[in-house]
Amino acid sequence: MEKTFGGKTIELVLGDITRQEVGAVVNAANPTLLGGGGVDGAIHRAGGPTILEECQRIRNVRGECPRGQAVFTLGGNLPARYVIHAVGPVWQGGEADEAKLLASCYRSALRIAVKLGVRTVAFPSISTGAYGYPVGEAASIALLAVSSFLASEPNAPDRVRFVLYDSLTFMTYAGALDSL
Ligand code: ADP
């Protein structure tokens, strides 16, 4: 399923983000940047140790990555050239700026993609796994943040692919994209 915004495309697929042949894949990282479970673990396993080494170097210089922000490394053994590590909010009931931080995550990752000059970026569903963000709300926020960015930034990537890992998440994003 896909939809176009100002000549740029958002596409939804059911699949594994570690298999995407794109300019950059986005990781749902945690503030330590030192890896974790879920999609973070999968990216580090598939991409090999150079990604973690690079994350460690960034951390030594800049400290932890605040929630709502992102950093990038090379893609190691992944088919993607770069990994953009975005740190999402932990769901705390909705009154702790979660929506703002989640939107900021997508925008920060896309700003890095612009700097890197990549034409296609693949995102997972940030914060809706271990971080507990309700998928319906997260899908609307993610798609609104990305579509606004694509429509307003002349240098935005041509294509953003959401790679959803299970069919319930895929169906939820499909419903949200439909009603956007
Ligand atoms: P967070 O800590 O930000 O919630 P998780 O990795 O726990 O991140 O989950 C985010 C989403 O990524 C969940 O929907 C999870 O099912 C999904 N996910 C896990 N592994 C992969 C993968 N290999 N490719 C794409 N999505 C994945």
Backbone and ligand atoms as CSV (ligand in chain L), in Angstrom:
chain,resi,resn,atom,element,x,y,z
A,1,MET,N,N,0.844,-1.197,0.000
A,1,MET,CA,C,0.000,0.000,0.000
A,1,MET,C,C,0.878,1.245,0.000
A,2,GLU,N,N,0.500,2.263,-0.802
A,2,GLU,CA,C,1.273,3.497,-0.784
A,2,GLU,C,C,0.409,4.715,-1.069
A,3,LYS,N,N,0.941,5.885,-0.706
A,3,LYS,CA,C,0.230,7.143,-0.904
A,3,LYS,C,C,1.275,8.227,-1.162
A,4,THR,N,N,0.896,9.215,-2.006
A,4,THR,CA,C,1.861,10.233,-2.408
A,4,THR,C,C,1.559,11.575,-1.754
A,5,PHE,N,N,2.615,12.248,-1.325
A,5,PHE,CA,C,2.495,13.560,-0.679
A,5,PHE,C,C,3.476,14.506,-1.349
A,6,GLY,N,N,2.975,15.501,-2.083
A,6,GLY,CA,C,3.846,16.472,-2.753
A,6,GLY,C,C,4.871,15.768,-3.640
A,7,GLY,N,N,4.462,14.714,-4.344
A,7,GLY,CA,C,5.371,14.013,-5.251
A,7,GLY,C,C,6.262,12.975,-4.576
A,8,LYS,N,N,6.155,12.853,-3.250
A,8,LYS,CA,C,6.959,11.877,-2.507
A,8,LYS,C,C,6.021,10.788,-1.979
A,9,THR,N,N,6.580,9.591,-1.784
A,9,THR,CA,C,5.731,8.439,-1.499
A,9,THR,C,C,5.958,7.843,-0.117
A,10,ILE,N,N,4.869,7.529,0.562
A,10,ILE,CA,C,4.938,6.700,1.777
A,10,ILE,C,C,4.393,5.331,1.403
A,11,GLU,N,N,5.160,4.309,1.751
A,11,GLU,CA,C,4.795,2.940,1.379
A,11,GLU,C,C,4.755,2.100,2.663
A,12,LEU,N,N,3.818,1.185,2.773
A,12,LEU,CA,C,3.747,0.290,3.933
A,12,LEU,C,C,4.005,-1.137,3.471
A,13,VAL,N,N,4.916,-1.823,4.138
A,13,VAL,CA,C,5.123,-3.237,3.825
A,13,VAL,C,C,5.174,-4.043,5.128
A,14,LEU,N,N,4.805,-5.312,5.006
A,14,LEU,CA,C,4.943,-6.236,6.124
A,14,LEU,C,C,6.292,-6.910,5.925
A,15,GLY,N,N,7.196,-6.813,6.893
A,15,GLY,CA,C,8.498,-7.432,6.667
A,15,GLY,C,C,9.512,-7.130,7.740
A,16,ASP,N,N,10.779,-7.422,7.387
A,16,ASP,CA,C,11.900,-7.331,8.316
A,16,ASP,C,C,12.800,-6.179,7.869
A,17,ILE,N,N,13.019,-5.231,8.741
A,17,ILE,CA,C,13.765,-4.030,8.342
A,17,ILE,C,C,15.228,-4.345,8.039
A,18,THR,N,N,15.760,-5.426,8.585
A,18,THR,CA,C,17.176,-5.749,8.339
A,18,THR,C,C,17.412,-6.207,6.892
A,19,ARG,N,N,16.330,-6.492,6.157
A,19,ARG,CA,C,16.462,-6.990,4.777
A,19,ARG,C,C,16.266,-5.906,3.726
A,20,GLN,N,N,16.100,-4.662,4.152
A,20,GLN,CA,C,15.709,-3.622,3.199
A,20,GLN,C,C,16.915,-3.051,2.469
A,21,GLU,N,N,16.842,-3.065,1.140
A,21,GLU,CA,C,17.909,-2.482,0.317
A,21,GLU,C,C,17.562,-1.026,0.039
A,22,VAL,N,N,17.927,-0.179,1.010
A,22,VAL,CA,C,17.562,1.240,0.938
A,22,VAL,C,C,18.774,2.071,1.354
A,23,GLY,N,N,18.674,3.377,1.182
A,23,GLY,CA,C,19.778,4.246,1.588
A,23,GLY,C,C,20.006,4.202,3.086
A,24,ALA,N,N,18.912,4.255,3.841
A,24,ALA,CA,C,19.035,4.205,5.304
A,24,ALA,C,C,17.856,3.479,5.917
A,25,VAL,N,N,18.160,2.677,6.945
A,25,VAL,CA,C,17.096,2.121,7.787
A,25,VAL,C,C,17.167,2.833,9.131
A,26,VAL,N,N,16.006,2.998,9.752
A,26,VAL,CA,C,15.952,3.637,11.061
A,26,VAL,C,C,15.847,2.546,12.119
A,27,ASN,N,N,16.615,2.715,13.179
A,27,ASN,CA,C,16.581,1.795,14.317
A,27,ASN,C,C,15.775,2.438,15.430
A,28,ALA,N,N,14.944,1.641,16.116
A,28,ALA,CA,C,14.276,2.108,17.337
A,28,ALA,C,C,15.243,1.832,18.479
A,29,ALA,N,N,16.142,2.797,18.714
A,29,ALA,CA,C,17.229,2.614,19.672
A,29,ALA,C,C,16.799,3.039,21.070
A,30,ASN,N,N,17.685,2.843,22.039
A,30,ASN,CA,C,17.436,3.407,23.369
A,30,ASN,C,C,18.534,4.432,23.661
A,31,PRO,N,N,18.368,5.262,24.688
A,31,PRO,CA,C,19.296,6.391,24.869
A,31,PRO,C,C,20.755,5.978,25.020
A,32,THR,N,N,21.034,4.766,25.479
A,32,THR,CA,C,22.436,4.350,25.641
A,32,THR,C,C,23.117,4.132,24.292
A,33,LEU,N,N,22.354,3.876,23.254
A,33,LEU,CA,C,22.863,3.532,21.908
A,33,LEU,C,C,23.659,2.228,21.914
A,34,LEU,N,N,23.557,1.464,22.997
A,34,LEU,CA,C,24.386,0.261,23.096
A,34,LEU,C,C,23.632,-1.025,22.765
A,35,GLY,N,N,22.525,-0.876,22.071
A,35,GLY,CA,C,21.785,-2.059,21.635
A,35,GLY,C,C,20.756,-2.489,22.662
A,36,GLY,N,N,19.853,-3.342,22.231
A,36,GLY,CA,C,18.775,-3.801,23.107
A,36,GLY,C,C,18.063,-4.947,22.438
A,37,GLY,N,N,16.783,-5.120,22.772
A,37,GLY,CA,C,16.008,-6.208,22.175
A,37,GLY,C,C,15.276,-5.708,20.940
A,38,GLY,N,N,14.268,-6.433,20.520
A,38,GLY,CA,C,13.395,-6.012,19.422
A,38,GLY,C,C,14.164,-5.687,18.157
A,39,VAL,N,N,13.735,-4.634,17.505
A,39,VAL,CA,C,14.322,-4.270,16.219
A,39,VAL,C,C,15.790,-3.841,16.398
A,40,ASP,N,N,16.109,-3.251,17.530
A,40,ASP,CA,C,17.483,-2.833,17.833
A,40,ASP,C,C,18.421,-4.055,17.821
A,41,GLY,N,N,18.025,-5.103,18.538
A,41,GLY,CA,C,18.827,-6.327,18.569
A,41,GLY,C,C,18.966,-6.926,17.178
A,42,ALA,N,N,17.867,-6.920,16.424
A,42,ALA,CA,C,17.879,-7.520,15.079
A,42,ALA,C,C,18.843,-6.761,14.166
A,43,ILE,N,N,18.842,-5.433,14.248
A,43,ILE,CA,C,19.732,-4.615,13.404
A,43,ILE,C,C,21.190,-4.859,13.772
A,44,HIS,N,N,21.498,-4.901,15.066
A,44,HIS,CA,C,22.892,-5.141,15.462
A,44,HIS,C,C,23.342,-6.566,15.105
A,45,ARG,N,N,22.455,-7.544,15.244
A,45,ARG,CA,C,22.827,-8.923,14.876
A,45,ARG,C,C,23.103,-9.035,13.384
A,46,ALA,N,N,22.199,-8.453,12.592
A,46,ALA,CA,C,22.351,-8.577,11.135
A,46,ALA,C,C,23.457,-7.673,10.592
A,47,GLY,N,N,23.673,-6.527,11.243
A,47,GLY,CA,C,24.625,-5.542,10.723
A,47,GLY,C,C,26.056,-5.780,11.168
A,48,GLY,N,N,26.219,-6.575,12.235
A,48,GLY,CA,C,27.576,-6.874,12.708
A,48,GLY,C,C,28.109,-5.841,13.687
A,49,PRO,N,N,29.311,-6.116,14.254
A,49,PRO,CA,C,29.829,-5.339,15.390
A,49,PRO,C,C,30.266,-3.915,15.052
A,50,THR,N,N,30.455,-3.595,13.771
A,50,THR,CA,C,30.952,-2.230,13.467
A,50,THR,C,C,29.903,-1.177,13.825
A,51,ILE,N,N,28.638,-1.541,13.777
A,51,ILE,CA,C,27.584,-0.566,14.105
A,51,ILE,C,C,27.679,-0.206,15.586
A,52,LEU,N,N,27.856,-1.223,16.419
A,52,LEU,CA,C,27.965,-0.974,17.870
A,52,LEU,C,C,29.233,-0.176,18.189
A,53,GLU,N,N,30.322,-0.500,17.503
A,53,GLU,CA,C,31.564,0.252,17.724
A,53,GLU,C,C,31.359,1.735,17.412
A,54,GLU,N,N,30.668,1.985,16.319
A,54,GLU,CA,C,30.417,3.383,15.936
A,54,GLU,C,C,29.482,4.068,16.944
A,55,CYS,N,N,28.484,3.325,17.408
A,55,CYS,CA,C,27.571,3.873,18.428
A,55,CYS,C,C,28.351,4.219,19.697
A,56,GLN,N,N,29.286,3.341,20.069
A,56,GLN,CA,C,30.082,3.586,21.274
A,56,GLN,C,C,30.915,4.848,21.133
A,57,ARG,N,N,31.476,5.037,19.928
A,57,ARG,CA,C,32.274,6.253,19.695
A,57,ARG,C,C,31.403,7.503,19.815
A,58,ILE,N,N,30.217,7.454,19.245
A,58,ILE,CA,C,29.306,8.612,19.319
A,58,ILE,C,C,28.967,8.898,20.772
A,59,ARG,N,N,28.695,7.825,21.519
A,59,ARG,CA,C,28.339,7.959,22.926
A,59,ARG,C,C,29.482,8.531,23.751
A,60,ASN,N,N,30.693,8.131,23.443
A,60,ASN,CA,C,31.849,8.657,24.176
A,60,ASN,C,C,32.003,10.162,23.971
A,61,VAL,N,N,31.646,10.620,22.784
A,61,VAL,CA,C,31.789,12.045,22.489
A,61,VAL,C,C,30.580,12.840,22.980
A,62,ARG,N,N,29.382,12.322,22.707
A,62,ARG,CA,C,28.166,13.128,22.921
A,62,ARG,C,C,27.320,12.684,24.098
A,63,GLY,N,N,27.661,11.552,24.704
A,63,GLY,CA,C,26.833,11.039,25.793
A,63,GLY,C,C,25.594,10.347,25.247
A,64,GLU,N,N,24.606,10.128,26.106
A,64,GLU,CA,C,23.398,9.432,25.683
A,64,GLU,C,C,22.625,10.263,24.661
A,65,CYS,N,N,21.807,9.584,23.859
A,65,CYS,CA,C,20.984,10.286,22.874
A,65,CYS,C,C,19.622,10.580,23.511
A,66,PRO,N,N,19.235,11.856,23.616
A,66,PRO,CA,C,17.952,12.179,24.246
A,66,PRO,C,C,16.767,11.596,23.469
A,67,ARG,N,N,15.673,11.319,24.156
A,67,ARG,CA,C,14.458,10.830,23.485
A,67,ARG,C,C,13.953,11.909,22.529
A,68,GLY,N,N,13.492,11.458,21.356
A,68,GLY,CA,C,13.027,12.402,20.337
A,68,GLY,C,C,14.130,12.808,19.372
A,69,GLN,N,N,15.359,12.330,19.616
A,69,GLN,CA,C,16.465,12.680,18.729
A,69,GLN,C,C,17.072,11.428,18.078
A,70,ALA,N,N,18.016,11.661,17.162
A,70,ALA,CA,C,18.590,10.555,16.394
A,70,ALA,C,C,20.051,10.829,16.050
A,71,VAL,N,N,20.801,9.769,15.823
A,71,VAL,CA,C,22.183,9.855,15.336
A,71,VAL,C,C,22.319,8.812,14.219
A,72,PHE,N,N,23.428,8.866,13.460
A,72,PHE,CA,C,23.556,7.848,12.413
A,72,PHE,C,C,24.911,7.161,12.443
A,73,THR,N,N,24.923,5.927,11.926
A,73,THR,CA,C,26.160,5.170,11.702
A,73,THR,C,C,26.093,4.580,10.289
A,74,LEU,N,N,27.178,3.962,9.873
A,74,LEU,CA,C,27.128,3.185,8.636
A,74,LEU,C,C,26.307,1.915,8.880
A,75,GLY,N,N,25.976,1.217,7.816
A,75,GLY,CA,C,25.089,0.063,7.911
A,75,GLY,C,C,25.788,-1.274,8.126
A,76,GLY,N,N,27.130,-1.266,8.255
A,76,GLY,CA,C,27.830,-2.539,8.472
A,76,GLY,C,C,27.472,-3.546,7.394
A,77,ASN,N,N,27.078,-4.749,7.817
A,77,ASN,CA,C,26.738,-5.808,6.864
A,77,ASN,C,C,25.299,-5.755,6.352
A,78,LEU,N,N,24.556,-4.751,6.744
A,78,LEU,CA,C,23.171,-4.645,6.253
A,78,LEU,C,C,23.182,-4.232,4.776
A,79,PRO,N,N,22.109,-4.568,4.050
A,79,PRO,CA,C,22.023,-4.061,2.673
A,79,PRO,C,C,21.842,-2.539,2.628
A,80,ALA,N,N,21.399,-1.938,3.729
A,80,ALA,CA,C,21.242,-0.479,3.775
A,80,ALA,C,C,22.611,0.172,3.983
A,81,ARG,N,N,22.805,1.342,3.391
A,81,ARG,CA,C,24.087,2.044,3.508
A,81,ARG,C,C,24.282,2.618,4.913
A,82,TYR,N,N,23.211,3.177,5.488
A,82,TYR,CA,C,23.297,3.809,6.808
A,82,TYR,C,C,22.230,3.267,7.747
A,83,VAL,N,N,22.506,3.389,9.069
A,83,VAL,CA,C,21.469,3.178,10.087
A,83,VAL,C,C,21.298,4.499,10.834
A,84,ILE,N,N,20.069,4.960,10.907
A,84,ILE,CA,C,19.753,6.155,11.693
A,84,ILE,C,C,19.114,5.654,12.990
A,85,HIS,N,N,19.781,5.933,14.113
A,85,HIS,CA,C,19.325,5.421,15.408
A,85,HIS,C,C,18.464,6.488,16.074
A,86,ALA,N,N,17.159,6.262,16.131
A,86,ALA,CA,C,16.232,7.239,16.703
A,86,ALA,C,C,15.735,6.714,18.044
A,87,VAL,N,N,15.676,7.576,19.032
A,87,VAL,CA,C,15.269,7.153,20.374
A,87,VAL,C,C,13.849,7.648,20.666
A,88,GLY,N,N,12.923,6.702,20.733
A,88,GLY,CA,C,11.516,7.039,20.954
A,88,GLY,C,C,11.190,7.193,22.430
A,89,PRO,N,N,9.993,7.732,22.693
A,89,PRO,CA,C,9.529,7.862,24.077
A,89,PRO,C,C,8.996,6.536,24.614
A,90,VAL,N,N,9.091,6.365,25.927
A,90,VAL,CA,C,8.423,5.247,26.587
A,90,VAL,C,C,6.992,5.715,26.894
A,91,TRP,N,N,6.002,4.881,26.568
A,91,TRP,CA,C,4.602,5.238,26.850
A,91,TRP,C,C,4.384,5.277,28.358
A,92,GLN,N,N,3.867,6.436,28.836
A,92,GLN,CA,C,3.608,6.566,30.277
A,92,GLN,C,C,2.171,6.965,30.535
A,93,GLY,N,N,1.283,6.745,29.542
A,93,GLY,CA,C,-0.113,7.096,29.728
A,93,GLY,C,C,-0.552,8.253,28.854
A,94,GLY,N,N,0.394,8.954,28.235
A,94,GLY,CA,C,0.030,9.986,27.255
A,94,GLY,C,C,0.192,11.414,27.740
A,95,GLU,N,N,0.537,11.587,29.001
A,95,GLU,CA,C,0.624,12.949,29.546
A,95,GLU,C,C,2.072,13.387,29.740
A,96,ALA,N,N,3.004,12.662,29.183
A,96,ALA,CA,C,4.419,12.972,29.412
A,96,ALA,C,C,5.113,13.368,28.110
A,97,ASP,N,N,4.387,14.119,27.266
A,97,ASP,CA,C,4.953,14.600,25.991
A,97,ASP,C,C,5.298,13.477,25.023
A,98,GLU,N,N,4.673,12.307,25.204
A,98,GLU,CA,C,5.020,11.188,24.336
A,98,GLU,C,C,4.769,11.492,22.860
A,99,ALA,N,N,3.611,12.145,22.565
A,99,ALA,CA,C,3.262,12.393,21.155
A,99,ALA,C,C,4.276,13.330,20.507
A,100,LYS,N,N,4.661,14.365,21.252
A,100,LYS,CA,C,5.628,15.327,20.725
A,100,LYS,C,C,6.987,14.658,20.484
A,101,LEU,N,N,7.387,13.833,21.436
A,101,LEU,CA,C,8.688,13.157,21.318
A,101,LEU,C,C,8.688,12.155,20.169
A,102,LEU,N,N,7.557,11.479,19.980
A,102,LEU,CA,C,7.494,10.483,18.899
A,102,LEU,C,C,7.578,11.188,17.541
A,103,ALA,N,N,6.818,12.270,17.365
A,103,ALA,CA,C,6.862,13.025,16.103
A,103,ALA,C,C,8.276,13.561,15.872
A,104,SER,N,N,8.900,14.024,16.941
A,104,SER,CA,C,10.245,14.578,16.847
A,104,SER,C,C,11.268,13.532,16.396
A,105,CYS,N,N,11.070,12.309,16.849
A,105,CYS,CA,C,11.903,11.179,16.437
A,105,CYS,C,C,11.898,11.003,14.922
A,106,TYR,N,N,10.700,10.986,14.341
A,106,TYR,CA,C,10.575,10.801,12.887
A,106,TYR,C,C,11.198,11.985,12.144
A,107,ARG,N,N,10.946,13.205,12.646
A,107,ARG,CA,C,11.512,14.383,11.977
A,107,ARG,C,C,13.032,14.403,12.087
A,108,SER,N,N,13.573,14.077,13.269
A,108,SER,CA,C,15.034,14.065,13.440
A,108,SER,C,C,15.669,13.060,12.490
A,109,ALA,N,N,15.069,11.883,12.392
A,109,ALA,CA,C,15.612,10.851,11.499
A,109,ALA,C,C,15.576,11.344,10.050
A,110,LEU,N,N,14.489,12.004,9.662
A,110,LEU,CA,C,14.379,12.475,8.278
A,110,LEU,C,C,15.347,13.620,7.998
A,111,ARG,N,N,15.598,14.466,8.995
A,111,ARG,CA,C,16.591,15.533,8.794
A,111,ARG,C,C,17.978,14.932,8.554
A,112,ILE,N,N,18.306,13.872,9.268
A,112,ILE,CA,C,19.590,13.197,9.040
A,112,ILE,C,C,19.604,12.583,7.635
A,113,ALA,N,N,18.495,11.987,7.231
A,113,ALA,CA,C,18.421,11.385,5.888
A,113,ALA,C,C,18.664,12.439,4.812
A,114,VAL,N,N,18.144,13.644,5.018
A,114,VAL,CA,C,18.365,14.735,4.057
A,114,VAL,C,C,19.850,15.047,3.987
A,115,LYS,N,N,20.490,15.150,5.172
A,115,LYS,CA,C,21.928,15.458,5.210
A,115,LYS,C,C,22.745,14.376,4.509
A,116,LEU,N,N,22.323,13.135,4.667
A,116,LEU,CA,C,23.049,12.016,4.062
A,116,LEU,C,C,22.748,11.892,2.568
A,117,GLY,N,N,21.709,12.574,2.126
A,117,GLY,CA,C,21.343,12.530,0.710
A,117,GLY,C,C,20.734,11.218,0.265
A,118,VAL,N,N,20.105,10.465,1.188
A,118,VAL,CA,C,19.519,9.179,0.785
A,118,VAL,C,C,18.128,9.408,0.193
A,119,ARG,N,N,17.791,8.607,-0.807
A,119,ARG,CA,C,16.518,8.792,-1.513
A,119,ARG,C,C,15.400,7.937,-0.913
A,120,THR,N,N,15.750,6.822,-0.273
A,120,THR,CA,C,14.719,5.982,0.363
A,120,THR,C,C,15.123,5.666,1.800
A,121,VAL,N,N,14.181,5.838,2.720
A,121,VAL,CA,C,14.408,5.563,4.139
A,121,VAL,C,C,13.365,4.563,4.611
A,122,ALA,N,N,13.793,3.563,5.380
A,122,ALA,CA,C,12.844,2.592,5.936
A,122,ALA,C,C,12.747,2.769,7.450
A,123,PHE,N,N,11.530,2.880,7.952
A,123,PHE,CA,C,11.276,3.031,9.388
A,123,PHE,C,C,10.576,1.798,9.951
A,124,PRO,N,N,10.899,1.412,11.179
A,124,PRO,CA,C,10.042,0.455,11.891
A,124,PRO,C,C,8.968,1.265,12.627
A,125,SER,N,N,8.111,0.597,13.344
A,125,SER,CA,C,7.111,1.291,14.156
A,125,SER,C,C,7.751,1.637,15.512
A,126,ILE,N,N,8.333,2.847,15.573
A,126,ILE,CA,C,9.102,3.251,16.756
A,126,ILE,C,C,8.194,3.320,17.996
A,127,SER,N,N,8.692,2.803,19.093
A,127,SER,CA,C,8.073,2.878,20.433
A,127,SER,C,C,6.892,1.933,20.687
A,128,THR,N,N,6.436,1.188,19.665
A,128,THR,CA,C,5.232,0.379,19.902
A,128,THR,C,C,5.531,-1.052,20.338
A,129,GLY,N,N,6.815,-1.371,20.572
A,129,GLY,CA,C,7.162,-2.690,21.094
A,129,GLY,C,C,7.377,-2.595,22.589
A,130,ALA,N,N,8.629,-2.766,23.001
A,130,ALA,CA,C,8.977,-2.726,24.426
A,130,ALA,C,C,8.578,-1.405,25.082
A,131,TYR,N,N,8.548,-0.324,24.308
A,131,TYR,CA,C,8.222,0.991,24.885
A,131,TYR,C,C,6.722,1.217,25.073
A,132,GLY,N,N,5.896,0.280,24.575
A,132,GLY,CA,C,4.474,0.241,24.946
A,132,GLY,C,C,3.545,1.299,24.382
A,133,TYR,N,N,3.964,2.027,23.354
A,133,TYR,CA,C,3.093,3.069,22.784
A,133,TYR,C,C,1.920,2.396,22.079
A,134,PRO,N,N,0.674,2.815,22.329
A,134,PRO,CA,C,-0.463,2.192,21.631
A,134,PRO,C,C,-0.318,2.365,20.111
A,135,VAL,N,N,-0.469,1.268,19.373
A,135,VAL,CA,C,-0.122,1.281,17.946
A,135,VAL,C,C,-0.983,2.250,17.140
A,136,GLY,N,N,-2.287,2.322,17.442
A,136,GLY,CA,C,-3.164,3.208,16.671
A,136,GLY,C,C,-2.707,4.654,16.766
A,137,GLU,N,N,-2.427,5.097,17.980
A,137,GLU,CA,C,-1.978,6.485,18.161
A,137,GLU,C,C,-0.611,6.702,17.541
A,138,ALA,N,N,0.287,5.744,17.738
A,138,ALA,CA,C,1.641,5.881,17.197
A,138,ALA,C,C,1.608,5.938,15.666
A,139,ALA,N,N,0.734,5.144,15.049
A,139,ALA,CA,C,0.648,5.113,13.583
A,139,ALA,C,C,0.206,6.471,13.048
A,140,SER,N,N,-0.801,7.083,13.668
A,140,SER,CA,C,-1.268,8.393,13.205
A,140,SER,C,C,-0.181,9.445,13.332
A,141,ILE,N,N,0.521,9.418,14.478
A,141,ILE,CA,C,1.577,10.409,14.711
A,141,ILE,C,C,2.715,10.220,13.710
A,142,ALA,N,N,3.118,8.972,13.514
A,142,ALA,CA,C,4.227,8.671,12.598
A,142,ALA,C,C,3.882,9.116,11.182
A,143,LEU,N,N,2.692,8.764,10.716
A,143,LEU,CA,C,2.331,9.059,9.330
A,143,LEU,C,C,2.115,10.550,9.118
A,144,LEU,N,N,1.580,11.236,10.118
A,144,LEU,CA,C,1.397,12.683,10.002
A,144,LEU,C,C,2.750,13.392,9.982
A,145,ALA,N,N,3.650,12.983,10.877
A,145,ALA,CA,C,4.973,13.622,10.931
A,145,ALA,C,C,5.721,13.407,9.615
A,146,VAL,N,N,5.688,12.184,9.100
A,146,VAL,CA,C,6.441,11.884,7.876
A,146,VAL,C,C,5.799,12.563,6.657
A,147,SER,N,N,4.463,12.501,6.540
A,147,SER,CA,C,3.827,13.101,5.360
A,147,SER,C,C,4.016,14.612,5.359
A,148,SER,N,N,3.958,15.261,6.523
A,148,SER,CA,C,4.171,16.716,6.580
A,148,SER,C,C,5.591,17.046,6.156
A,149,PHE,N,N,6.537,16.244,6.622
A,149,PHE,CA,C,7.937,16.479,6.255
A,149,PHE,C,C,8.116,16.334,4.738
A,150,LEU,N,N,7.560,15.279,4.173
A,150,LEU,CA,C,7.716,15.033,2.728
A,150,LEU,C,C,7.080,16.150,1.903
A,151,ALA,N,N,5.941,16.646,2.387
A,151,ALA,CA,C,5.229,17.673,1.624
A,151,ALA,C,C,5.893,19.039,1.740
A,152,SER,N,N,6.671,19.265,2.808
A,152,SER,CA,C,7.177,20.620,3.037
A,152,SER,C,C,8.671,20.782,2.785
A,153,GLU,N,N,9.418,19.700,2.750
A,153,GLU,CA,C,10.874,19.797,2.583
A,153,GLU,C,C,11.261,19.451,1.155
A,154,PRO,N,N,11.740,20.409,0.395
A,154,PRO,CA,C,12.080,20.134,-1.010
A,154,PRO,C,C,13.151,19.045,-1.152
A,155,ASN,N,N,14.068,18.947,-0.182
A,155,ASN,CA,C,15.133,17.937,-0.286
A,155,ASN,C,C,14.804,16.628,0.416
A,156,ALA,N,N,13.576,16.455,0.808
A,156,ALA,CA,C,13.186,15.236,1.525
A,156,ALA,C,C,13.438,14.005,0.653
A,157,PRO,N,N,13.646,12.834,1.279
A,157,PRO,CA,C,13.772,11.598,0.498
A,157,PRO,C,C,12.550,11.412,-0.410
A,158,ASP,N,N,12.740,10.682,-1.509
A,158,ASP,CA,C,11.630,10.447,-2.445
A,158,ASP,C,C,10.626,9.450,-1.892
A,159,ARG,N,N,11.128,8.554,-1.026
A,159,ARG,CA,C,10.272,7.447,-0.598
A,159,ARG,C,C,10.576,7.086,0.850
A,160,VAL,N,N,9.530,6.948,1.651
A,160,VAL,CA,C,9.669,6.445,3.019
A,160,VAL,C,C,8.872,5.152,3.107
A,161,ARG,N,N,9.565,4.112,3.512
A,161,ARG,CA,C,8.928,2.801,3.620
A,161,ARG,C,C,8.780,2.443,5.096
A,162,PHE,N,N,7.561,2.206,5.543
A,162,PHE,CA,C,7.359,1.673,6.892
A,162,PHE,C,C,7.384,0.158,6.790
A,163,VAL,N,N,8.308,-0.451,7.522
A,163,VAL,CA,C,8.439,-1.913,7.489
A,163,VAL,C,C,7.850,-2.445,8.786
A,164,LEU,N,N,6.638,-2.965,8.689
A,164,LEU,CA,C,5.902,-3.412,9.869
A,164,LEU,C,C,6.071,-4.917,10.034
A,165,TYR,N,N,6.299,-5.314,11.260
A,165,TYR,CA,C,6.781,-6.668,11.531
A,165,TYR,C,C,5.668,-7.689,11.761
A,166,ASP,N,N,4.477,-7.228,12.113
A,166,ASP,CA,C,3.374,-8.177,12.337
A,166,ASP,C,C,2.124,-7.619,11.675
A,167,SER,N,N,1.166,-8.512,11.379
A,167,SER,CA,C,0.046,-8.074,10.540
A,167,SER,C,C,-0.882,-7.108,11.271
A,168,LEU,N,N,-0.975,-7.192,12.588
A,168,LEU,CA,C,-1.841,-6.245,13.306
A,168,LEU,C,C,-1.283,-4.823,13.180
A,169,THR,N,N,0.033,-4.702,13.344
A,169,THR,CA,C,0.666,-3.382,13.199
A,169,THR,C,C,0.517,-2.891,11.764
A,170,PHE,N,N,0.711,-3.793,10.809
A,170,PHE,CA,C,0.553,-3.417,9.395
A,170,PHE,C,C,-0.866,-2.906,9.127
A,171,MET,N,N,-1.872,-3.648,9.611
A,171,MET,CA,C,-3.271,-3.261,9.369
A,171,MET,C,C,-3.587,-1.921,10.031
A,172,THR,N,N,-3.010,-1.698,11.197
A,172,THR,CA,C,-3.259,-0.443,11.911
A,172,THR,C,C,-2.667,0.735,11.139
A,173,TYR,N,N,-1.437,0.571,10.648
A,173,TYR,CA,C,-0.819,1.639,9.840
A,173,TYR,C,C,-1.605,1.845,8.536
A,174,ALA,N,N,-2.077,0.753,7.941
A,174,ALA,CA,C,-2.836,0.862,6.684
A,174,ALA,C,C,-4.104,1.689,6.910
A,175,GLY,N,N,-4.793,1.441,8.021
A,175,GLY,CA,C,-5.997,2.203,8.344
A,175,GLY,C,C,-5.668,3.681,8.544
A,176,ALA,N,N,-4.565,3.948,9.237
A,176,ALA,CA,C,-4.180,5.339,9.528
A,176,ALA,C,C,-3.760,6.060,8.239
A,177,LEU,N,N,-3.061,5.353,7.343
A,177,LEU,CA,C,-2.627,5.983,6.086
A,177,LEU,C,C,-3.839,6.275,5.206
A,178,ASP,N,N,-4.791,5.353,5.224
A,178,ASP,CA,C,-6.014,5.507,4.458
A,178,ASP,C,C,-6.763,6.764,4.865
A,179,SER,N,N,-6.814,7.015,6.166
A,179,SER,CA,C,-7.612,8.147,6.638
A,179,SER,C,C,-6.815,9.448,6.750
A,180,LEU,N,N,-5.576,9.432,6.260
A,180,LEU,CA,C,-4.746,10.655,6.344
A,180,LEU,C,C,-5.153,11.619,5.241
L,1,ADP,P1,P,10.594,0.127,21.031
L,1,ADP,O1,O,11.538,-0.137,22.183
L,1,ADP,O2,O,10.865,1.477,20.350
L,1,ADP,O3,O,9.178,-0.081,21.394
L,1,ADP,P2,P,10.818,-2.497,19.695
L,1,ADP,O4,O,11.977,-2.974,18.912
L,1,ADP,O5,O,10.526,-3.175,20.998
L,1,ADP,O6,O,11.054,-0.909,19.888
L,1,ADP,O7,O,9.514,-2.554,18.815
L,1,ADP,C1,C,9.209,-1.640,17.779
L,1,ADP,C2,C,8.496,-2.366,16.651
L,1,ADP,O8,O,9.468,-3.025,15.849
L,1,ADP,C3,C,7.521,-3.454,17.101
L,1,ADP,O9,O,6.351,-3.374,16.287
L,1,ADP,C4,C,8.293,-4.747,16.794
L,1,ADP,O10,O,7.413,-5.820,16.507
L,1,ADP,C5,C,9.014,-4.334,15.544
L,1,ADP,N1,N,10.149,-5.163,15.113
L,1,ADP,C6,C,10.879,-6.082,15.810
L,1,ADP,N2,N,11.815,-6.638,15.006
L,1,ADP,C7,C,11.692,-6.057,13.779
L,1,ADP,C8,C,12.349,-6.217,12.509
L,1,ADP,N3,N,13.334,-7.078,12.344
L,1,ADP,N4,N,11.917,-5.444,11.465
L,1,ADP,C9,C,10.913,-4.555,11.617
L,1,ADP,N5,N,10.261,-4.359,12.780
L,1,ADP,C10,C,10.640,-5.102,13.838
